[in-house]
Amino acid sequence: MIFWILVACLVAVVTLVITRPLLWAAPQSAEDPDAVTAAADIAVYKDQLKEVAADEASGTLASNEAENARSEIARRLLRTAADMDRAETPQRRKRAGFAAYASILTSIALPIASLALYLAYGAPGMPGDPLSTRIAQRENSNNPNDLVAKVEERLREHPEDGTGWGVIAPVYYAMGRYADAANAYANAVRIAGESPDRLQGFANARIRIENGVIPEDARKALERLIVIAPEKKEPRIWLALAKEQDGKLAEAASEYRKLIEEAPTDAPWRQMLEARLANLMPADGKSPPAQMLPKKDAGDTSLPRPSEASPSAIMSMSPERRQAFITQMVDGLAARLKTDGSDAAGWLKLIRAYQVLGRQDDAVKALSDARTNLKNDQVGLARVDDLARELGLGG
């Protein structure tokens, strides 16, 4: 009831503010002949008053005569002003009538229109929403960030909850928080024990952190995963790629060949393995000879692992070894993106790397693959399109 009283008062005030100017008397029109004549007479009477005062001051007119003259002029002036106020031309009457009608119509129509709009678009029957109810609704919401915050708060209170770490780890990974995901998977393995999902999740997160390079802890997790789940092919693919990244091309080619022989014809990763094997094999299809393998020195046939090489070590390499090392890193990133193409940042790095290396066709192919894999990621797709325009790779 209080609300409706306030609404009625507000409508009354608004109506008064709008209609009040309409109720004011309309001024005389400058084109009214009677008004023009009256204004001229008033001006003449004022001038006569000034002349009487001047004559009295100069002695031309006696004081009693000046007073009589002023009285007569003043009476005429007042009579003319009164006649002017009482005069009401047809134009003034018409305008006054319009103002009255407009005022009445506005006073009636404004409250009705306001009430109609509120009933149509408002919610007069909606009950109040107390603060306690809104807080309870927020606590019961399914917003991902809220749920993550709740799990994090519980883990801070119970850091030895292996199940909680196992629950939040894949959520971190899906959100792109790979460092948090790796830490959560490691805690889940330490507290709740090893499982194929935990080991694979830890390895994937660590590889994402290293931009496609397989670090030592991820390698160990993959090797352990092969022991407890030998039927899985993904850890074997990553370990074969790790050998290629280490420069052990013959061993990597052998492992790729085994995986291809075991793979079903419709396996999604079979084509990727065939392409990697083709890149490692010479034209005759035989294993790469020893002299094709990059060497550190006379007794070492492998390149340093990308995660272990410092910028100074890279710059100290010979041009041939540096080129092989960079190519190894780029190819490793490409292999990872073929396995998991949802990493927009990875595609940006790969496209730019191909462009810098002068591999224009590979850059165009990577751009096409990125658009295909990121079709559901509008933000990532926009970043890829921006880079394509920047590099002149076409729309």
C-alpha positions in Angstrom: 0.0 0.0 0.0 2.8 2.4 0.8 4.3 1.8 -2.6 1.1 2.7 -4.4 0.7 5.9 -2.3 4.2 6.9 -3.3 3.5 6.2 -6.9 0.3 8.3 -6.8 2.2 11.2 -5.2 4.9 11.0 -7.8 2.4 11.0 -10.6 0.7 14.0 -9.1 3.9 16.0 -8.8 5.0 15.2 -12.4 1.5 16.2 -13.7 1.7 19.5 -11.8 5.2 20.3 -13.1 4.1 19.5 -16.7 0.7 21.3 -16.7 1.6 24.4 -14.6 3.1 26.4 -17.5 -0.1 25.8 -19.5 -2.2 27.5 -16.8 -0.3 30.8 -16.9 -2.0 33.6 -18.7 -0.9 34.1 -22.3 0.7 37.4 -22.9 -0.8 40.0 -25.2 0.1 39.5 -28.8 2.5 42.0 -30.3 0.2 42.1 -33.3 -3.0 43.2 -31.4 -3.8 46.8 -32.5 -5.4 47.6 -29.1 -2.4 46.4 -27.3 -0.1 48.4 -29.5 -2.2 51.6 -28.9 -2.3 51.1 -25.1 1.5 50.6 -25.0 2.0 53.8 -26.9 -0.3 55.8 -24.6 1.5 54.5 -21.5 4.9 55.6 -23.1 3.4 59.1 -23.8 2.1 59.5 -20.2 5.6 58.5 -18.8 7.2 61.1 -21.1 4.7 63.8 -19.9 5.6 63.0 -16.3 9.2 63.6 -17.1 8.4 67.0 -18.8 6.3 68.2 -15.9 9.2 67.4 -13.5 11.6 69.2 -15.8 9.3 72.3 -16.1 8.9 72.4 -12.3 12.6 72.2 -11.8 13.3 75.1 -14.3 10.6 77.3 -12.7 8.4 77.4 -15.8 5.6 75.6 -14.0 4.5 76.4 -10.4 4.5 73.7 -7.8 0.7 73.5 -7.4 0.2 73.4 -11.2 2.9 70.7 -11.5 1.2 68.6 -8.8 -2.2 68.9 -10.6 -0.6 67.9 -13.9 1.1 64.9 -12.4 -2.2 63.7 -10.8 -4.1 64.0 -14.0 -1.4 62.1 -16.0 -1.2 59.4 -13.3 -5.0 58.9 -13.5 -4.8 58.5 -17.3 -1.9 56.1 -17.0 -3.6 53.9 -14.4 -6.8 53.9 -16.4 -5.0 52.9 -19.6 -3.1 50.1 -17.8 -6.3 48.8 -16.2 -8.1 48.8 -19.6 -5.1 46.9 -21.1 -5.3 44.2 -18.4 -9.1 43.8 -18.9 -8.9 43.7 -22.6 -9.2 40.1 -23.9 -8.9 39.6 -27.6 -10.4 36.5 -29.3 -6.9 35.1 -29.8 -6.2 35.3 -26.0 -9.5 33.6 -25.2 -8.7 30.8 -27.8 -5.3 30.2 -26.3 -6.6 30.2 -22.7 -9.2 27.6 -23.7 -6.6 25.4 -25.3 -4.4 25.6 -22.2 -7.3 24.6 -20.0 -8.2 21.6 -22.3 -4.5 20.5 -22.5 -4.1 20.8 -18.7 -7.2 18.6 -18.1 -6.2 16.0 -20.7 -2.7 15.8 -19.5 -3.8 15.4 -15.9 -6.1 12.5 -16.9 -3.9 10.8 -19.5 -0.6 10.8 -17.7 -1.6 8.7 -14.7 -3.6 6.3 -17.0 -0.7 5.9 -19.4 1.8 5.4 -16.5 -0.4 2.7 -14.9 -1.0 0.9 -18.2 2.8 0.8 -19.0 3.6 -0.5 -15.5 0.9 -3.2 -15.7 2.2 -4.2 -19.1 5.9 -4.3 -18.5 6.3 -4.1 -14.7 5.7 -6.8 -12.0 3.3 -5.4 -9.5 2.6 -8.9 -8.0 6.3 -9.8 -7.5 7.1 -10.4 -3.8 10.1 -8.8 -2.1 13.5 -10.5 -2.3 15.2 -10.3 1.1 19.0 -10.2 1.3 19.1 -13.5 3.1 17.3 -15.2 0.2 19.6 -13.7 -2.4 22.7 -14.8 -0.4 21.2 -18.4 -0.2 20.6 -18.4 -4.0 24.2 -17.4 -4.6 25.5 -20.1 -2.4 23.3 -22.7 -4.2 24.3 -21.4 -7.7 26.0 -23.6 -10.2 28.4 -20.9 -11.4 31.7 -22.7 -12.3 33.8 -20.0 -10.6 31.7 -20.3 -7.4 32.0 -24.0 -7.4 35.8 -23.9 -7.9 36.0 -21.3 -5.1 34.1 -23.7 -2.8 36.4 -26.6 -3.6 39.5 -24.5 -3.1 38.2 -23.3 0.3 37.6 -26.9 1.3 41.1 -27.9 0.1 42.7 -25.1 2.1 41.0 -26.5 5.2 41.6 -30.2 4.3 44.8 -30.3 2.1 45.0 -34.1 2.4 41.7 -34.7 0.6 42.9 -36.6 -2.4 39.4 -36.9 -3.8 39.0 -33.1 -3.8 42.3 -32.7 -5.6 41.2 -35.3 -8.2 37.9 -33.5 -8.7 39.3 -30.0 -9.2 42.3 -30.9 -11.3 40.4 -31.5 -14.6 38.4 -28.3 -13.9 41.6 -26.4 -13.7 42.7 -28.0 -17.0 39.5 -27.1 -18.7 39.8 -23.5 -17.5 43.4 -23.2 -18.9 45.0 -23.1 -15.5 47.6 -25.7 -16.4 50.0 -25.0 -13.5 47.2 -25.4 -11.0 46.0 -28.5 -12.8 49.5 -30.1 -12.7 49.8 -29.3 -9.0 46.3 -30.7 -8.3 47.0 -33.9 -10.2 50.3 -34.4 -8.4 48.6 -34.0 -5.0 45.8 -36.5 -6.1 48.5 -39.0 -7.1 50.5 -38.5 -3.9 47.5 -38.7 -1.6 44.9 -41.0 -3.3 47.4 -43.1 -5.4 48.1 -43.6 -9.0 45.4 -44.0 -11.6 45.5 -43.8 -15.4 43.4 -40.6 -15.5 45.5 -38.8 -12.9 48.8 -39.7 -14.5 47.6 -38.8 -17.9 46.1 -35.6 -16.7 49.4 -34.6 -14.9 51.4 -35.3 -18.0 49.0 -33.3 -20.3 49.1 -30.4 -17.9 52.9 -30.4 -17.7 53.2 -30.6 -21.5 50.8 -27.7 -21.9 53.0 -25.6 -19.5 56.1 -26.4 -21.6 54.3 -25.5 -24.9 54.4 -29.0 -26.3 57.9 -30.0 -25.0 57.7 -33.1 -22.8 59.6 -32.5 -19.5 61.2 -35.2 -17.4 58.4 -35.4 -14.8 55.8 -35.8 -17.5 57.9 -38.5 -19.2 58.1 -40.4 -15.9 54.3 -40.2 -15.5 53.8 -41.5 -19.0 56.3 -44.4 -18.5 54.4 -45.3 -15.3 51.1 -45.1 -17.1 52.3 -47.6 -19.7 53.0 -50.0 -16.8 49.6 -49.8 -15.2 47.6 -49.3 -18.4 49.5 -51.0 -21.2 46.5 -50.8 -23.5 46.6 -47.0 -23.8 48.1 -45.6 -26.9 48.3 -41.9 -25.9 51.3 -42.2 -23.5 53.2 -44.2 -26.1 52.6 -41.5 -28.7 53.9 -38.8 -26.3 57.0 -40.9 -25.4 57.7 -41.4 -29.1 57.4 -37.7 -29.6 59.8 -37.1 -26.6 62.4 -39.3 -28.4 62.0 -37.2 -31.5 62.4 -34.0 -29.4 65.6 -35.5 -27.9 67.0 -36.0 -31.4 66.7 -39.8 -31.2 65.1 -40.0 -34.6 65.7 -43.7 -35.3 64.1 -44.8 -32.0 61.2 -42.3 -32.6 60.6 -43.6 -36.2 60.6 -47.2 -34.9 58.0 -46.4 -32.2 55.9 -44.5 -34.7 56.0 -47.5 -37.0 54.8 -49.8 -34.3 52.0 -47.6 -33.3 50.8 -47.3 -36.9 50.8 -51.0 -37.3 48.7 -51.5 -34.2 46.3 -48.6 -34.9 42.9 -49.1 -36.4 42.3 -47.7 -39.8 39.9 -45.1 -38.5 42.1 -44.0 -35.5 42.1 -40.2 -35.3 45.8 -40.1 -34.5 46.9 -42.5 -37.2 47.3 -39.8 -39.9 49.4 -37.7 -37.6 51.8 -40.6 -36.9 52.1 -41.3 -40.6 53.0 -37.7 -41.3 55.6 -37.6 -38.5 57.1 -40.9 -39.7 57.3 -39.5 -43.2 59.1 -36.4 -42.0 61.7 -38.6 -40.2 62.3 -41.1 -43.1 64.4 -40.4 -46.2 62.9 -40.9 -49.6 63.8 -44.6 -49.8 61.8 -45.4 -46.7 64.7 -46.8 -44.7 65.7 -45.8 -41.2 67.7 -42.6 -41.1 71.4 -43.2 -41.2 73.6 -42.2 -38.3 75.1 -39.3 -40.1 71.6 -37.7 -40.5 71.2 -37.5 -36.7 72.3 -34.2 -35.1 75.1 -34.6 -32.7 76.4 -32.7 -29.7 79.9 -34.1 -30.1 81.7 -37.3 -31.3 80.1 -39.4 -28.6 76.6 -37.9 -28.4 73.9 -38.3 -31.1 71.1 -36.3 -29.5 70.2 -32.6 -29.4 69.6 -31.1 -26.0 66.0 -31.2 -24.8 64.2 -27.9 -25.4 63.3 -27.6 -21.7 66.9 -27.9 -20.7 68.6 -25.6 -23.2 69.3 -22.1 -22.1 69.2 -19.1 -24.6 73.0 -18.8 -24.3 73.4 -22.5 -25.2 71.1 -22.2 -28.2 73.0 -19.2 -29.5 76.4 -21.0 -29.0 75.2 -23.8 -31.4 76.4 -24.0 -34.9 73.9 -22.6 -37.4 73.0 -26.1 -38.6 72.4 -27.4 -35.0 70.5 -24.3 -34.0 68.2 -24.7 -37.0 67.7 -28.4 -36.2 66.9 -27.5 -32.6 64.4 -24.8 -33.5 62.7 -27.1 -36.0 62.5 -29.8 -33.4 60.7 -27.5 -31.0 58.3 -26.3 -33.7 57.5 -29.8 -34.9 56.9 -30.9 -31.2 54.4 -28.1 -30.8 52.7 -29.1 -34.1 52.5 -32.7 -32.9 50.9 -31.6 -29.6 48.3 -29.5 -31.4 47.3 -32.4 -33.6 46.6 -34.4 -30.5 44.8 -31.6 -28.7 43.9 -28.7 -30.9 42.0 -26.6 -28.3 45.0 -24.5 -27.3 44.6 -21.1 -29.1 47.9 -19.8 -27.7 49.7 -22.8 -29.1 48.3 -22.3 -32.6 49.3 -18.6 -32.5 52.9 -19.7 -31.7 53.0 -22.4 -34.3 51.7 -20.1 -37.1 54.1 -17.3 -36.2 57.0 -19.8 -36.0 56.3 -21.2 -39.4 56.2 -17.7 -40.8 59.5 -16.8 -39.2 61.1 -20.0 -40.6 59.9 -19.2 -44.0 57.5 -22.2 -44.1 54.7 -20.3 -45.7 52.7 -23.4 -46.8 52.9 -24.9 -43.3 51.8 -21.5 -41.8 48.7 -21.5 -44.1 47.9 -25.1 -43.3 48.3 -24.4 -39.5 46.0 -21.4 -39.9 43.3 -23.6 -41.5 43.7 -26.3 -38.9 43.5 -23.7 -36.1 40.2 -22.3 -37.5 38.8 -25.9 -37.7 39.9 -26.8 -34.1 38.8 -23.4 -32.6 35.4 -23.1 -34.2 33.7 -23.3 -30.8 36.2 -20.9 -29.2 35.2 -17.4 -30.4 37.9 -15.6 -28.5 40.7 -17.9 -29.7 39.4 -17.8 -33.2 39.4 -14.0 -33.2 43.0 -14.0 -32.0 44.0 -16.4 -34.8 42.2 -14.2 -37.4 44.0 -11.1 -36.1 47.3 -12.8 -36.5 46.4 -14.0 -40.0 45.7 -10.4 -41.0 48.9 -9.2 -39.3 51.0 -11.7 -41.2 49.1 -11.3 -44.5 48.0 -14.9 -44.6 44.6 -14.2 -46.0 41.1 -13.8 -44.5 
